């Protein structure tokens, strides 16, 4: 995952996806979440949407499924 992050933050998304799809998605979630949290902090209220455990669980579960499927694909491919 660290390799995927290194590629992603340097803008090489295809290489990041080849390294680890889950890591690439997590990097995007963190970047977007940081911007959203900063905007909400500056506004003094939740911007766009208020976080809920329900949708955070769905996003986290989807990310975990993608990460596991990517690892399984790499194990099968050798």
C-alpha positions in Angstrom: 0.0 0.0 0.0 2.8 2.4 0.7 4.0 2.0 -2.9 0.5 2.8 -4.2 0.5 5.9 -2.0 3.9 7.0 -3.2 2.8 6.8 -6.8 -0.6 8.3 -6.2 0.6 11.5 -4.4 3.1 12.0 -7.3 0.2 11.8 -9.8 1.1 8.4 -11.3 -2.4 6.9 -10.8 -1.9 4.0 -13.3 1.3 2.8 -11.5 -0.5 3.3 -8.2 -3.4 1.1 -9.3 -0.9 -1.6 -10.5 0.8 -1.5 -7.1 -2.4 -1.7 -5.0 -5.9 -0.7 -5.9 -7.0 -0.5 -2.3 -4.1 1.7 -1.4 -4.8 4.0 -4.3 -8.5 4.4 -3.2 -7.5 4.9 0.4 -5.2 7.7 -0.7 -8.0 9.4 -2.6 -10.4 9.0 0.3 -7.9 10.5 2.7 -7.1 13.4 0.4 -10.8 14.1 -0.2 -11.7 13.6 3.5 -8.9 16.0 4.6 -10.2 18.7 2.2 -13.8 18.1 3.4 -12.7 18.2 7.1 -10.8 21.4 6.6 -13.7 23.1 4.7 -16.1 22.0 7.5 -13.8 23.3 10.1 -13.5 26.6 8.5 -17.2 26.9 7.9 -18.0 25.8 11.5 -20.5 23.2 10.3 -20.5 20.1 8.2 -20.1 21.0 4.5 -22.2 19.1 1.9 -23.1 16.2 4.1 -22.9 15.2 7.8 -20.9 11.9 8.4 -22.9 9.0 9.5 -21.7 5.6 10.7 -24.0 3.9 8.2 -22.3 5.3 5.1 -18.8 5.2 6.6 -19.4 1.5 7.2 -20.4 1.0 3.5 -17.4 3.0 2.2 -15.0 1.1 4.5 -16.5 -2.3 3.6 -16.3 -1.5 -0.1 -12.6 -0.4 0.3 -11.8 -3.5 2.2 -13.4 -5.8 -0.4 -11.5 -4.1 -3.2 -8.2 -4.4 -1.2 -8.8 -8.1 -0.5 -9.8 -8.9 -4.2 -6.7 -7.1 -5.4 -4.5 -9.1 -3.1 -6.2 -12.4 -4.2 -5.7 -11.4 -7.8 -2.0 -10.9 -7.2 -1.7 -14.2 -5.4 -3.4 -16.1 -8.2 -1.4 -14.3 -10.9 1.9 -15.0 -9.1 
